[in-house]
Amino acid sequence: MGILKKDDEEKQKNVQRFYLLLTALMNELFEYAPKLKHVKIPNNVSFGLVYDDRDAVLFTGKDKQTGKKTYLYNVRIIGRMFEEKRERMLKDETTASLFSWIADVCTIYINPFVYDYIVNVQHRGEGTAERTTRQIVRGFLDKLASDPDLKYVLDTIRQPPTSDQK
């Protein structure tokens, strides 16, 4: 009985770390993207994560309390993407697989805003929106890897030291 409880506690900690990683990536990316002046993220929207059984990655709606448009990203789909790449990440001696997955998540996060702004506001093509998305994500990954202020984002996925490692 004690082993099962310990396994459940470990799973819960892993889920919390995964959620913290997704939240930190979202917050930092949405702070970073407008600074490049390639895309305008609306200031009257809210973002969040939701676990939903439907196969949609993004849900939009209107918050009844604030009246803001809400974008909710499906953690179940993002988690499935992670599980599909997990074996490759574990076998990889470098961080390339992890950063590839982070790039995929950031693309999911930012793509609706880039597409809306580039295509619908600037009246430019979808190719331009795709290039702009890649440019924003690439710049964000560079900043994530080099900026000491963003160290906390990647620290969320590290295993905390056990009592025998201290």
N, CA, C and O of each residue as an XYZ file, in Angstrom:
664
protein
N       0.825     -1.195      0.000
C       0.000      0.000      0.000
C       0.865      1.252      0.000
O       0.532      2.220     -0.685
N       1.960      1.263      0.744
C       2.843      2.413      0.821
C       3.530      2.704     -0.511
O       3.766      3.864     -0.848
N       3.856      1.644     -1.278
C       4.510      1.821     -2.571
C       3.567      2.507     -3.550
O       3.979      3.406     -4.282
N       2.303      2.088     -3.567
C       1.331      2.720     -4.461
C       1.140      4.191     -4.132
O       1.054      5.029     -5.029
N       1.073      4.501     -2.844
C       0.888      5.892     -2.438
C       2.096      6.721     -2.853
O       1.943      7.858     -3.300
N       3.302      6.161     -2.708
C       4.516      6.875     -3.093
C       4.541      7.105     -4.606
O       4.939      8.178     -5.059
N       4.116      6.100     -5.398
C       4.039      6.253     -6.853
C       3.037      7.336     -7.235
O       3.303      8.134     -8.134
N       1.882      7.372     -6.557
C       0.883      8.405     -6.834
C       1.411      9.789     -6.491
O       1.158     10.750     -7.217
N       2.140      9.894     -5.392
C       2.723     11.185     -5.010
C       3.747     11.634     -6.038
O       3.811     12.817     -6.372
N       4.549     10.704     -6.545
C       5.551     11.033     -7.561
C       4.873     11.479     -8.850
O       5.301     12.450     -9.473
N       3.811     10.771     -9.255
C       3.064     11.180    -10.450
C       2.491     12.576    -10.280
O       2.537     13.386    -11.205
N       1.950     12.861     -9.101
C       1.363     14.174     -8.832
C       2.429     15.262     -8.913
O       2.177     16.334     -9.465
N       3.615     15.000     -8.370
C       4.710     15.973     -8.445
C       5.130     16.209     -9.892
O       5.398     17.344    -10.287
N       5.187     15.132    -10.688
C       5.555     15.264    -12.094
C       4.512     16.079    -12.861
O       4.864     16.905    -13.704
N       3.246     15.850    -12.571
C       2.172     16.609    -13.216
C       2.278     18.081    -12.843
O       2.107     18.954    -13.695
N       2.559     18.360    -11.578
C       2.708     19.749    -11.144
C       3.887     20.421    -11.830
O       3.776     21.576    -12.243
N       5.016     19.726    -11.963
C       6.184     20.287    -12.642
C       5.876     20.547    -14.122
O       6.278     21.570    -14.676
N       5.163     19.616    -14.751
C       4.795     19.767    -16.155
C       3.886     20.984    -16.330
O       4.080     21.775    -17.253
N       2.912     21.134    -15.460
C       2.006     22.278    -15.513
C       2.770     23.589    -15.283
O       2.527     24.578    -15.974
N       3.685     23.594    -14.321
C       4.496     24.786    -14.070
C       5.350     25.148    -15.285
O       5.500     26.326    -15.609
N       5.906     24.142    -15.955
C       6.701     24.380    -17.152
C       5.845     25.010    -18.243
O       6.239     26.006    -18.850
N       4.672     24.429    -18.492
C       3.791     24.965    -19.536
C       3.350     26.387    -19.221
O       3.305     27.238    -20.110
N       3.028     26.642    -17.967
C       2.603     27.982    -17.559
C       3.740     28.984    -17.702
O       3.538     30.089    -18.207
N       4.933     28.603    -17.259
C       6.085     29.503    -17.351
C       6.423     29.805    -18.809
O       6.716     30.949    -19.155
N       6.385     28.780    -19.663
C       6.651     29.000    -21.082
C       5.629     29.963    -21.677
O       5.986     30.870    -22.429
N       4.369     29.764    -21.340
C       3.314     30.621    -21.865
C       3.517     32.064    -21.426
O       3.486     32.982    -22.245
N       3.721     32.253    -20.145
C       3.872     33.612    -19.613
C       5.074     34.328    -20.215
O       4.964     35.483    -20.626
N       6.200     33.666    -20.269
C       7.417     34.290    -20.784
C       7.339     34.542    -22.296
O       7.809     35.574    -22.776
N       6.752     33.613    -23.037
C       6.622     33.800    -24.478
C       5.702     34.972    -24.794
O       6.001     35.767    -25.685
N       4.598     35.088    -24.084
C       3.665     36.185    -24.346
C       4.222     37.526    -23.882
O       3.765     38.576    -24.332
N       5.193     37.497    -22.996
C       5.878     38.733    -22.625
C       6.956     39.070    -23.656
O       7.189     40.243    -23.949
N       7.605     38.060    -24.198
C       8.705     38.243    -25.148
C       8.210     38.670    -26.535
O       8.772     39.590    -27.129
N       7.175     38.021    -27.052
C       6.735     38.210    -28.444
C       6.412     39.660    -28.804
O       6.872     40.124    -29.848
N       5.655     40.393    -28.006
C       5.334     41.773    -28.418
C       6.548     42.700    -28.464
O       6.528     43.711    -29.166
N       7.598     42.364    -27.725
C       8.794     43.207    -27.713
C       9.494     43.213    -29.067
O      10.232     44.148    -29.378
N       9.268     42.170    -29.878
C       9.886     42.101    -31.203
C       9.167     42.988    -32.213
O       9.706     43.286    -33.279
N       7.974     43.400    -31.882
C       7.160     44.280    -32.728
C       6.745     43.632    -34.045
O       6.319     44.329    -34.966
N       6.864     42.298    -34.148
C       6.370     41.596    -35.335
C       4.897     41.256    -35.192
O       4.180     41.099    -36.180
N       4.463     41.146    -33.959
C       3.096     40.701    -33.711
C       2.556     41.457    -32.512
O       3.295     41.783    -31.582
N       1.285     41.728    -32.543
C       0.639     42.401    -31.416
C      -0.293     41.392    -30.750
O      -1.249     40.909    -31.356
N       0.003     41.092    -29.513
C      -0.870     40.209    -28.759
C      -1.899     41.104    -28.084
O      -1.532     42.034    -27.366
N      -3.173     40.840    -28.303
C      -4.203     41.716    -27.727
C      -4.070     41.808    -26.211
O      -3.761     40.822    -25.543
N      -4.305     42.999    -25.680
C      -4.197     43.161    -24.227
C      -5.515     42.886    -23.514
O      -5.557     42.887    -22.284
N      -6.567     42.656    -24.244
C      -7.861     42.379    -23.630
C      -8.207     40.894    -23.680
O      -9.374     40.522    -23.798
N      -7.183     40.052    -23.589
C      -7.399     38.608    -23.599
C      -6.735     37.978    -22.380
O      -5.844     38.563    -21.764
N      -7.180     36.795    -22.054
C      -6.526     36.026    -20.998
C      -6.177     34.657    -21.568
O      -6.811     34.169    -22.503
N      -5.153     34.056    -20.980
C      -4.636     32.779    -21.452
C      -4.717     31.772    -20.315
O      -4.700     32.142    -19.141
N      -4.803     30.511    -20.672
C      -4.805     29.504    -19.634
C      -4.630     28.115    -20.208
O      -4.570     27.911    -21.421
N      -4.551     27.183    -19.304
C      -4.426     25.774    -19.657
C      -5.659     25.056    -19.158
O      -6.181     25.378    -18.091
N      -6.124     24.091    -19.919
C      -7.297     23.323    -19.544
C      -7.065     21.874    -19.968
O      -6.414     21.604    -20.977
N      -7.599     20.966    -19.193
C      -7.533     19.556    -19.565
C      -8.890     19.201    -20.146
O      -9.906     19.281    -19.456
N      -8.909     18.807    -21.419
C     -10.170     18.517    -22.079
C     -10.020     17.259    -22.914
O      -8.958     17.007    -23.482
N     -11.088     16.465    -22.988
C     -11.047     15.210    -23.737
C     -11.184     15.393    -25.245
O     -10.918     14.462    -26.006
N     -11.590     16.571    -25.682
C     -11.706     16.809    -27.121
C     -10.320     16.918    -27.738
O      -9.339     17.179    -27.041
N     -10.248     16.719    -29.040
C      -8.962     16.709    -29.728
C      -8.512     18.074    -30.209
O      -7.566     18.165    -30.992
N      -9.155     19.125    -29.766
C      -8.730     20.471    -30.141
C      -7.590     20.918    -29.228
O      -7.599     20.644    -28.028
N      -6.618     21.604    -29.805
C      -5.490     22.111    -29.025
C      -5.859     23.424    -28.357
O      -5.420     23.701    -27.241
N      -6.663     24.233    -29.034
C      -6.986     25.563    -28.545
C      -8.495     25.747    -28.473
O      -9.222     25.407    -29.406
N      -8.949     26.286    -27.358
C     -10.355     26.641    -27.174
C     -10.417     28.138    -26.930
O      -9.599     28.684    -26.189
N     -11.375     28.798    -27.544
C     -11.551     30.220    -27.310
C     -12.964     30.466    -26.802
O     -13.888     29.702    -27.082
N     -13.104     31.512    -26.076
C     -14.405     31.873    -25.532
C     -14.322     33.239    -24.885
O     -13.337     33.961    -25.041
N     -15.363     33.577    -24.164
C     -15.414     34.867    -23.488
C     -15.627     34.614    -22.001
O     -16.528     33.871    -21.611
N     -14.790     35.239    -21.175
C     -14.907     35.124    -19.730
C     -16.109     35.955    -19.289
O     -16.168     37.158    -19.543
N     -17.063     35.309    -18.629
C     -18.290     36.000    -18.220
C     -18.035     37.067    -17.164
O     -18.737     38.077    -17.123
N     -17.042     36.855    -16.314
C     -16.768     37.815    -15.241
C     -16.067     39.065    -15.748
O     -16.442     40.176    -15.374
N     -15.056     38.902    -16.592
C     -14.258     40.054    -17.026
C     -14.626     40.553    -18.415
O     -14.314     41.692    -18.762
N     -15.279     39.729    -19.208
C     -15.606     40.102    -20.575
C     -14.450     39.934    -21.542
O     -14.590     40.226    -22.729
N     -13.294     39.461    -21.045
C     -12.127     39.263    -21.892
C     -12.287     38.011    -22.741
O     -12.930     37.043    -22.335
N     -11.693     38.047    -23.924
C     -11.623     36.847    -24.741
C     -10.609     35.914    -24.085
O      -9.557     36.362    -23.631
N     -10.914     34.646    -24.034
C     -10.073     33.677    -23.351
C      -9.551     32.645    -24.342
O     -10.298     32.117    -25.166
N      -8.266     32.373    -24.245
C      -7.629     31.323    -25.021
C      -7.184     30.243    -24.044
O      -6.387     30.505    -23.142
N      -7.694     29.043    -24.221
C      -7.335     27.927    -23.354
C      -6.655     26.852    -24.194
O      -7.200     26.395    -25.199
N      -5.465     26.457    -23.772
C      -4.694     25.438    -24.475
C      -4.889     24.099    -23.775
O      -4.840     24.018    -22.548
N      -5.108     23.057    -24.556
C      -5.426     21.734    -24.033
C      -4.160     21.010    -23.561
O      -3.335     20.587    -24.371
N      -4.025     20.880    -22.266
C      -2.861     20.228    -21.663
C      -2.784     18.756    -22.064
O      -1.689     18.203    -22.166
N      -3.916     18.125    -22.290
C      -3.927     16.702    -22.663
C      -3.200     16.497    -23.995
O      -2.415     15.558    -24.131
N      -3.454     17.359    -24.969
C      -2.802     17.239    -26.276
C      -1.313     17.562    -26.161
O      -0.478     16.862    -26.733
N      -0.986     18.607    -25.431
C       0.422     18.981    -25.246
C       1.162     17.873    -24.503
O       2.309     17.570    -24.829
N       0.520     17.268    -23.511
C       1.110     16.154    -22.784
C       1.342     14.944    -23.679
O       2.348     14.246    -23.551
N       0.408     14.707    -24.578
C       0.572     13.585    -25.512
C       1.761     13.843    -26.435
O       2.515     12.921    -26.746
N       1.931     15.088    -26.874
C       3.104     15.440    -27.681
C       4.386     15.153    -26.906
O       5.356     14.635    -27.459
N       4.378     15.499    -25.613
C       5.548     15.267    -24.774
C       5.835     13.769    -24.662
O       6.983     13.344    -24.792
N       4.801     12.977    -24.423
C       4.988     11.529    -24.270
C       5.522     10.900    -25.552
O       6.327      9.970    -25.500
N       5.075     11.409    -26.709
C       5.554     10.886    -27.985
C       7.048     11.147    -28.171
O       7.740     10.349    -28.803
N       7.542     12.240    -27.635
C       8.961     12.589    -27.784
C       9.793     12.201    -26.568
O      11.015     12.354    -26.580
N       9.156     11.712    -25.536
C       9.856     11.429    -24.282
C      10.990     10.421    -24.453
O      12.088     10.638    -23.942
N      10.740      9.326    -25.162
C      11.783      8.317    -25.356
C      12.989      8.905    -26.065
O      14.131      8.628    -25.700
N      12.730      9.722    -27.087
C      13.824     10.358    -27.812
C      14.588     11.301    -26.888
O      15.815     11.381    -26.953
N      13.864     12.014    -26.027
C      14.514     12.934    -25.088
C      15.410     12.180    -24.118
O      16.514     12.625    -23.807
N      14.929     11.032    -23.639
C      15.708     10.250    -22.682
C      16.956      9.649    -23.320
O      17.992      9.533    -22.665
N      16.864      9.267    -24.589
C      18.011      8.678    -25.277
C      19.007      9.735    -25.752
O      20.193      9.452    -25.921
N      18.519     10.938    -25.961
C      19.351     12.019    -26.478
C      20.315     12.492    -25.393
O      19.912     12.771    -24.264
N      21.581     12.575    -25.752
C      22.606     13.031    -24.806
C      22.640     14.561    -24.712
O      23.246     15.117    -23.796
N      21.995     15.228    -25.654
C      21.980     16.686    -25.665
C      20.575     17.174    -25.302
O      19.692     16.376    -24.987
N      20.388     18.468    -25.349
C      19.073     19.039    -25.046
C      18.255     19.300    -26.309
O      17.202     19.934    -26.240
N      18.726     18.822    -27.459
C      18.068     19.116    -28.734
C      16.616     18.642    -28.759
O      15.741     19.376    -29.217
N      16.349     17.442    -28.282
C      14.972     16.918    -28.299
C      14.062     17.708    -27.380
O      12.911     17.979    -27.721
N      14.572     18.076    -26.220
C      13.779     18.877    -25.291
C      13.450     20.234    -25.897
O      12.305     20.682    -25.838
N      14.448     20.885    -26.476
C      14.205     22.201    -27.064
C      13.325     22.102    -28.311
O      12.607     23.049    -28.633
N      13.372     20.987    -29.005
C      12.472     20.776    -30.141
C      11.028     20.717    -29.655
O      10.137     21.306    -30.269
N      10.798     20.008    -28.555
C       9.447     19.935    -27.982
C       9.006     21.312    -27.474
O       7.862     21.711    -27.691
N       9.898     22.037    -26.803
C       9.564     23.379    -26.313
C       9.218     24.287    -27.496
O       8.292     25.093    -27.402
N       9.943     24.167    -28.597
C       9.640     24.962    -29.795
C       8.249     24.629    -30.320
O       7.507     25.521    -30.731
N       7.893     23.342    -30.307
C       6.550     22.939    -30.747
C       5.478     23.563    -29.865
O       4.471     24.060    -30.369
N       5.685     23.541    -28.562
C       4.708     24.110    -27.627
C       4.604     25.616    -27.830
O       3.502     26.163    -27.869
N       5.730     26.280    -27.959
C       5.711     27.735    -28.163
C       5.018     28.092    -29.473
O       4.317     29.101    -29.553
N       5.213     27.271    -30.493
C       4.534     27.503    -31.770
C       3.026     27.380    -31.597
O       2.270     28.179    -32.150
N       2.590     26.395    -30.844
C       1.159     26.234    -30.563
C       0.624     27.457    -29.838
O      -0.457     27.950    -30.160
N       1.368     27.944    -28.874
C       0.930     29.099    -28.091
C       0.795     30.359    -28.934
O      -0.212     31.061    -28.845
N       1.795     30.650    -29.744
C       1.886     31.961    -30.389
C       1.236     31.998    -31.774
O       0.866     33.071    -32.250
N       1.095     30.854    -32.418
C       0.605     30.815    -33.792
C      -0.754     31.505    -33.998
O      -0.901     32.221    -34.989
N      -1.748     31.333    -33.124
C      -3.029     32.016    -33.380
C      -2.906     33.537    -33.435
O      -3.589     34.184    -34.228
N      -2.051     34.103    -32.610
C      -1.888     35.557    -32.572
C      -1.105     36.047    -33.775
O      -1.449     37.071    -34.364
N      -0.058     35.326    -34.145
C       0.744     35.711    -35.298
C      -0.124     35.641    -36.549
O      -0.145     36.573    -37.353
N      -0.831     34.544    -36.707
C      -1.678     34.373    -37.885
C      -2.729     35.481    -37.958
O      -2.923     36.090    -39.010
N      -3.401     35.738    -36.841
C      -4.442     36.756    -36.819
C      -3.873     38.132    -37.166
O      -4.463     38.868    -37.958
N      -2.748     38.473    -36.584
C      -2.168     39.792    -36.797
C      -1.604     39.950    -38.210
O      -1.878     40.946    -38.880
N      -0.817     38.973    -38.662
C      -0.157     39.069    -39.966
C      -1.175     38.969    -41.106
O      -1.132     39.764    -42.044
N      -2.084     38.005    -41.029
C      -3.015     37.774    -42.128
C      -4.216     38.716    -42.062
O      -4.577     39.326    -43.068
N      -4.831     38.839    -40.901
C      -6.079     39.605    -40.810
C      -5.879     41.102    -40.606
O      -6.697     41.891    -41.079
N      -4.812     41.520    -39.915
C      -4.600     42.947    -39.661
C      -3.667     43.549    -40.715
O      -3.971     44.589    -41.300
N      -2.538     42.891    -40.951
C      -1.574     43.429    -41.918
C      -1.896     43.012    -43.356
O      -1.323     43.552    -44.301
N      -2.805     42.059    -43.521
C      -3.224     41.566    -44.845
C      -2.048     41.035    -45.652
O      -1.916     41.298    -46.847
N      -1.204     40.281    -44.965
C      -0.074     39.622    -45.610
C      -0.387     38.138    -45.685
O      -1.420     37.695    -45.181
N       0.481     37.374    -46.301
C       0.198     35.972    -46.567
C       0.475     35.030    -45.402
O       1.105     35.394    -44.409
N      -0.019     33.809    -45.561
C       0.192     32.768    -44.549
C       1.664     32.397    -44.429
O       2.131     32.066    -43.339
N       2.398     32.448    -45.533
C       3.834     32.163    -45.495
C       4.569     33.143    -44.594
O       5.478     32.764    -43.856
N       4.167     34.401    -44.661
C       4.766     35.411    -43.789
C       4.448     35.112    -42.331
O       5.303     35.271    -41.460
N       3.223     34.680    -42.067
C       2.835     34.327    -40.695
C       3.657     33.151    -40.180
O       4.074     33.149    -39.022
N       3.894     32.154    -41.027
C       4.699     30.997    -40.618
C       6.150     31.402    -40.353
O       6.746     30.961    -39.371
N       6.714     32.232    -41.216
C       8.096     32.686    -41.015
C       8.214     33.523    -39.743
O       9.184     33.393    -38.996
N       7.235     34.372    -39.504
C       7.256     35.205    -38.306
C       7.142     34.342    -37.058
O       7.826     34.595    -36.066
N       6.288     33.332    -37.096
C       6.161     32.409    -35.960
C       7.494     31.736    -35.680
O       7.935     31.681    -34.532
N       8.139     31.225    -36.719
C       9.439     30.563    -36.533
C      10.475     31.532    -35.974
O      11.271     31.167    -35.108
N      10.464     32.766    -36.470
C      11.427     33.762    -35.996
C      11.208     34.082    -34.517
O      12.173     34.185    -33.760
N       9.964     34.239    -34.104
C       9.659     34.521    -32.698
C      10.078     33.354    -31.823
O      10.716     33.553    -30.789
N       9.727     32.137    -32.226
C      10.055     30.952    -31.419
C      11.562     30.766    -31.340
O      12.090     30.478    -30.266
N      12.261     30.924    -32.452
C      13.723     30.773    -32.450
C      14.374     31.795    -31.523
O      15.273     31.456    -30.754
N      13.923     33.041    -31.597
C      14.460     34.084    -30.715
C      14.165     33.805    -29.259
O      15.008     34.035    -28.391
N      12.956     33.302    -28.986
C      12.592     32.979    -27.608
C      13.441     31.824    -27.081
O      13.888     31.862    -25.934
N      13.668     30.802    -27.900
C      14.503     29.676    -27.458
C      15.929     30.133    -27.176
O      16.545     29.679    -26.211
N      16.455     31.023    -28.004
C      17.793     31.563    -27.751
C      17.828     32.294    -26.415
O      18.762     32.135    -25.629
N      16.807     33.089    -26.172
C      16.748     33.826    -24.906
C      16.577     32.863    -23.730
O      17.182     33.053    -22.675
N      15.754     31.835    -23.915
C      15.519     30.845    -22.862
C      16.821     30.139    -22.479
O      17.059     29.853    -21.305
N      17.654     29.863    -23.474
C      18.904     29.149    -23.227
C      19.998     30.042    -22.657
O      20.918     29.549    -22.004
N      19.910     31.357    -22.896
C      21.025     32.211    -22.501
C      20.720     33.224    -21.407
O      21.646     33.706    -20.755
N      19.478     33.558    -21.187
C      19.124     34.600    -20.224
C      19.017     34.014    -18.817
O      18.177     33.145    -18.584
N      19.847     34.467    -17.873
C      19.789     33.922    -16.519
C      18.439     34.193    -15.822
O      18.049     33.456    -14.916
N      17.736     35.246    -16.249
C      16.429     35.526    -15.642
C      15.385     34.478    -16.008
O      14.380     34.336    -15.312
N      15.615     33.741    -17.096
C      14.665     32.706    -17.512
C      15.081     31.314    -17.047
O      14.455     30.321    -17.418
N      16.122     31.238    -16.247
C      16.615     29.960    -15.744
C      15.520     29.185    -15.008
O      15.487     27.956    -15.060
N      14.632     29.897    -14.328
C      13.587     29.236    -13.551
C      12.663     28.390    -14.420
O      12.095     27.410    -13.938
N      12.502     28.751    -15.699
C      11.605     28.001    -16.580
C      12.107     26.575    -16.738
O      11.349     25.621    -16.564
N      13.383     26.433    -17.068
C      13.944     25.088    -17.248
C      14.167     24.377    -15.922
O      14.179     23.147    -15.875
N      14.343     25.134    -14.847
C      14.507     24.510    -13.535
C      13.259     23.750    -13.101
O      13.347     22.839    -12.278
N      12.103     24.110    -13.642
C      10.869     23.419    -13.248
C      10.853     21.963    -13.671
O      10.116     21.168    -13.087
N      11.645     21.587    -14.671
C      11.614     20.196    -15.121
C      12.716     19.345    -14.506
O      12.737     18.129    -14.693
N      13.608     19.958    -13.790
C      14.662     19.183    -13.126
C      14.083     18.444    -11.935
O      13.193     18.941    -11.245
N      14.594     17.273    -11.710
C      14.182     16.496    -10.550
C      14.761     17.144     -9.307
O      15.947     17.473     -9.290
N      13.962     17.339     -8.267
C      14.541     17.852     -7.028
C      15.472     16.809     -6.428
O      15.228     15.610     -6.560
N      16.534     17.257     -5.772
C      17.469     16.285     -5.203
C      16.804     15.460     -4.092
O      16.062     15.981     -3.259
N      17.097     14.166     -4.112
C      16.592     13.304     -3.064
C      17.499     13.451     -1.841
O      18.565     14.061     -1.926
N      17.083     12.900     -0.722
C      17.836     13.068      0.519
C      19.244     12.480      0.413
O      20.160     12.978      1.067
N      19.443     11.426     -0.398
C      20.774     10.847     -0.519
C      21.647     11.609     -1.510
O      22.852     11.362     -1.555
N      21.081     12.546     -2.325
C      21.869     13.321     -3.260
C      22.375     14.621     -2.639
O      23.302     15.228     -3.175
N      21.805     15.054     -1.549
C      22.172     16.330     -0.939
C      23.507     16.290     -0.270
O      23.948     17.295      0.287
